[in-house]
């Protein structure tokens, strides 16, 4: 297909997307590729830039921060309209065309929404959608949160002065990250008063208003922060102006109950954001819709790489690693993709990065530090694995997954200080059979033991 306009400029490296994967990719390309012609270094298409800090906090920065850091970087504030892999060029939404030698797609994922059409259904994915949610929350009396991943867990804990109906299709909360035991450990955090914030809360923290009459028996007892947890899922939404009452939107659950609310937050995961790269090209896609990448982050199209939520890791995984669409992995993939692009241009060999040896993720849920390592939920291990669990109510939850006497996964909730020791035990695959349950004996200082 002929390009509408001729190529304005060709760059050695083009990175599409200003999220975590894109920014870390840019940084690595810059560090690794000592190009002789600095003006042809790189260009990035994006509308906003996220900068990743070591503790995995994410902060938005203007693109000028990157441009000052890398003088030979050009930032284009426009979305990509089309990609032409044959001619190695991309066209932006404002009609400009740029050529590339190496391209990396870091366009992330978009929220899986319950329905695309309804203005009362909100997806949360980035700071823009979070700000829109904040604006709507300030006036809301009741919302429904649907989903059981990280965003849902954060939302139900953080929302104040507004009733929250939390619809979860699984048998326990947070099953992306936890088993039922860890979920039970966290539930009391929804019941307890939260630690005081630095700034006083302008709206009342608790609500005494009950949900629709006759429905209260479906709620988990004791969640008096105004979070009502229902193990059910939306079937349909009723139209506004329904005979049920005056709420703007109604949601019907698979348990037969219907609730009215101001709006519904759809926090049910993401879909790889592959539009508009597929049209006219021959990308191999994985079952989950992501761009298939090999162990050098290369797609099936020549000179096109991908990193972060848009791609699916299709090399043979380490037995202790799995892909989950998380910020930590977007950062690792972007970093590694940048290194691969530079290595290929410089004809240098490169091996799969060590970060893909062991799955690791650190986050915070319900104000507890949470560390996940390896096959933390026994993923793909079958029935022959065993679990060791230690739980101190309100303080810590420790779960170790053993397979053939060797540690293969860990869930740590609270300030356990065990992550480094357990990470080493997983990596060195030492036979722990002789230690049995003593591994989690609180009277043994395990860090010194395995030092």
N, C-alpha and C positions, 0 to 999 in steps of 0.2 A: 504494500500500500504506500502511495506517495505521501511524503510529509507535506502538511499544509504550508509550512514556512521552511526556509532553509536554516541549517544549523548555525546558531549564533556564535557558539564557541564550544570547543571540545576540551574536556578535562581528563586528567589521568584517573582520578577517583571521584565518583559521585555517590553520595549517601542520601537515601530518601528517608526522611523521618527525623523529627527532633526530639524523640523520647529518649529513654535511658539507653537503649541499644544503639541508636543513631549517634548519640553524643560520645559514648565510650568507643564506638567504632572510629569516629573522626580522630579522637585523641590518640588511639593506637596507630592508625595509619600515619599520622603526623610524626609520631615518635619513631616508627620503624622505617618509613620510606624517606630516605634522605635523597629526594629527587634533585637532579641537576638544574631543572628549570622550575623555580619556586612558583612562578605564576600559573603553572598548569597543575597545581597540587590537588585541589579538592573543591567540591561544592556540595552544599547540603540544601535540600528542599524541606522547609518546614514552616509551621506557623508559631511554634513555641519551643523553647528549649528547657529540658529538665537536666539538672546537674546532680550527679549522684555523689553523696558523701560516703565516707568509709563505713559509717554506722548504718548505711542503707536508708538514711532519711533522704527524702527527695525534695528538692527545692527548685522552683522555677526561676530562671534567670533570663534577662533579655539576651538576644543572640549576639549583641555587641560584646558580651563577656567572652564568648568563644572567638570572635573576630579579633579582639585585642590579643588574646592568647596565641592565636595562630594567624599571623599577618597574611599568609597566602591562602586563606580560606575565604570563600565567597558564600554568603548565605542568601538564598532566594526564598522569599516569603510567599510561597504559592504551592498549592497542591499539584500533584502530577495528574495530568489528564489522560495521557497514554504513554505506553512504553513500546519501543520498536527494537526488539532484540537483534533482528537481522541487520539493521543499520546502526546499532549501538547508539540509540538516541532516545531522549525523553522529551515529551511536550508538556508544558505546564498549563494550568488552568487559564492563565492570562495569555496563552498563545505563543510563548517563546519556546524555542527548541534548542536543546543542548546535547552535545555528543559526550560519550564516555569511553574510557578504555576498560575500567572495572567499575561495576555498579553494585551497591549493597542496598537491599530493600529492608528497611527497618520501620515498617508502617504500623507495627503493633497489632492489637486486636480491637474489635468493637463489641460492645455489650450484646449478649444474647437477650433480646427483649421478649417479654410474654406476647406482646403484640406490637407491630410497628406503627399502627395508625393512631392509637389512642393518646390524646394529649395529656391524659392523667397518669400515664405510665412513664416512669423516668428511669433511664439507665445511668449507672455511675461508672465512669471509666477514668476521668482525668479531672484536672482542677476546674475546668469550665463547668462540667456537669455537677461537680461537688458544690460549686458556687450557686448554681441554679437550685440545687437541693436546699442549700442553706437559706436562700431567699424564700423559697416556698415553705420551709419549716417554720419560719418566724411567725407565720399566720395559722399554721395547721393545728387542729385539735387531735386528729387521729390519722395515722398513716399505716399502710400495710407494707411490710418488707417481705419479699419472696426470695428465697435462696439460702444457701448454707455454707458459702465459702467465706473467704477472708473479709470481703467488703460487707457482707451481711453481719458477720460477727462484730465488726468495728461499729457499724451503724447502730445496732440495737443497744450497744453499751453506751455510745456517745450521745444519742439523742435525748434531749431533756425538755421537760415542760410540754410534752406531747405524747399522747397514747400511741403505743406501737403494737400492732398485731403482727407477729412473726410467723410466717407460714413456711414450714420445713417439710420436705417430702420424705426425708430419711427418718430412721428410728432414733437418732441422736443428733445433737447440734454439732456443727463444724466437722462433719464426717470426711471432708476433704483432707483435714489435718489430723483428726483425732479418732480414737475408738470411743465406745460408750463410757468407759471408765474415766477418761480425761474429760469427757463432756459433763459427767456427773460432778467432777471436781470443780468445773467452772461455773455450773449453774448457780451456786450460792452468791457468786459475784453479781448476778442480776438482781438478787434480793437485797443485798447489803447497800448501805449508803456509800456513795462513791467518795474518794478522797476529795477534800475541798480544792477547788481551783484557785489559782492566783487571783483571778478576777471574779467578783461575785456574779452569780447567774442572774440575769435580768428577768427570766421567766420562772414560774414555779417549777420545782424539780419533780414533784409528784403530781399525779392526777387522780382525782377520786371518781371521775366519771366512769361508769361501767360501759362496756360494749353493748351492742344491741340486745334488748331484752330476750331472755330465753337462751342466749348463746353462752352465758358465762360458764356453764358446766364443762365446756370444751376446753377451757383454759387451764394451763398448769397452775396449780394453787401456789400462792406465796410470792409470785413475781410482782411485788407491789410497787415497783418503779414505773408501772404503766407499760411493762413489756409483757404481752400475753403470747405464750408460745403454743403453737398448734402444729401437731405432726400431721399435716395434710398439705394439699397443694391446690393452686387455682385450676379450675376447669374452664370457666368462662368469666368474662366481665359483663355485667348488666349495663345497659345504656343509662346515662344520666337522666334524671327526671323519672326514674322508675317509681312504681307505686309503693316501693319499700320505704321511702322516706326522702329526705332532701339532701343527702350527700351527693357530691359531684360524680362520684363513681362507686360502683358496687363490685365486689369480687366474690365469686362463688367458689367454694373449696370442694375438693373431692369427698370431703366428709358430709357434704350436703348443706353446710352452713353458708350463709351469705352475710357479708359485712359491708357497710358503707364506710368510706373514708375520703379524705381530701385528695390523696393521690397514692399510687402504688409505686414502690421502689423495686425495680426488677434487678436483682443482684445474683443472677444465675449463671455467671461465667462469661467467657468471651469466645468470639469466633475470629479466626485469623483474618486480618484486614487485607485481603489479596486484590481487592478492586483498586485501581483499574489496570493491574499489571497482566491479567490473564488474556484479555482480548487481543486476538491476532498473534499470540505467542503459544509456545508448546511447553509450558511448565508442568512437570510431574507433581501431582498433589497427593498428600497423605490422606488417610481415611478421615481425619479430623478437619480436612479442608486447608491445612497449612502447606506452604511450599516445601517440598521434600529437599532437605539439604544433606550432603555427605559429611564426612569427618573433617572437611576443610571449609565447611559452611557454604559450599557451592550448590547452587540449584542445578536443574537439568539443562538450563540455558547457558550457553558459553559466556564466560566473563560476568555472570550475574550471581551474586552471593545474597544470602538473607540471614537475618539474626533477630532474636526476640520472639514475641508472640506470633508474628506472621509466619514463622517457619516451624517445621517439625523435624526433629533430629532423627534421621533415618539410617544412622550407622549402627553397628552392633554395640549396644550399650554395655558399660561396665555392670557387673551384677549388683552394684551398690548405688546405681544412679538411675533416676527416671526424670523425664521432662515434665515440669509443671509450669504453667504460664504465670510466673512470679517475677517481681522486680529483680530479685537476685539473679535469676537466670537470664533475664534480658541484658543485664549488665555483663555477665560472664560471656554470653554469646556475642554481644557487640564487641567486646574487648578481643575475643579470639578471632572473630571475622576480620577485624581491622588488621590484626597480626598476619592472618592468612593472605589477605589482599596484598599487603606490603611484601610478604615473603615471595609470593608468586611473581610480582613485578621485578623483584630483585633476583629471581631464580634461586632463592634459598630454600633448603628443606625445612619443613615444619611438622611437628608431631602434635597429636591431639592433646589439648591442654589438660593439666592435672585436675582442674576444677570439675571435669566430667568423670572423674574416678568415683567420687562420693557425693551423693546428694546432700546439700546442707542449706538450711534456711533459718534465719533468725527473725522473729517478729514479736509483736505484742498483742495479746488479746485480753480484754477485761482487766487491763492494767497489770497483767502478768507477763514477764519475759517468757517467750516460747522458743525452744530450739528443737529443730527436726533434723535428724541425720539418717542417711541410708534408707533402707526399706522400713521406715518408721511405723508403717501400718501393716507390715508383713506383706507388702505388695508382691504378688506373683510367687510367694514362697510355698503355697500349698499347705496341707495340714501338718507337715512335719516340723514346724517351728514352735518354740516355746516362748512364753512371756514371763518376765520378772517385773513386778510392780511394787513401788513404794509410794505411799500417799500420806501426807500430813495435811489434814483439812485446813484450808485457808492459807497454807504456806507453800507446799510444793507437791508436784506429781511427777514421778520418775517411772518411765517404762522402758525396758530393754527387750529387744527382740533377738533371740538366739536361734541359730540354725546350725545343726551339727556341732553344737557346743561353742560356736563362734558368734561373736556379736555382729549383727548385720543391720540393726536399726535402733533408733533411740527417740523418745519423746521426753523433753524436759520442760516442765512448766514451773515458773518461780525462779528464785535466785539459788540454783543448786550448785553452781561452780563445778559441774561435772563434765561440761561439754568438751574441754580439751582432752581430758583423760579418755573419755568414751570415743572421741574421734580417733585417737591413736589406737585404741583397742580394736575399733572397726577396721582401720587401715592395715594394721599388722596381722589381722586375722588369727590372733593367738587362741589356742584351745583353752576355754575357760571352764571346762567341765569340772576340774578339781575344786573350783571355788563355789559352785552351786549358788544357793541363795545368799551366801555371804557377800556376793558382789554388791548387793544393795543394803547390807547391814549398816544402819546409820551410826553405829558405834565404831566402825572401821573408817579411817581416813583413806579413802580409796586412791586419792591423788598420790599420796606418799607411797602407797602399796605398789602402784604400777609405775613409779617415777622412772 
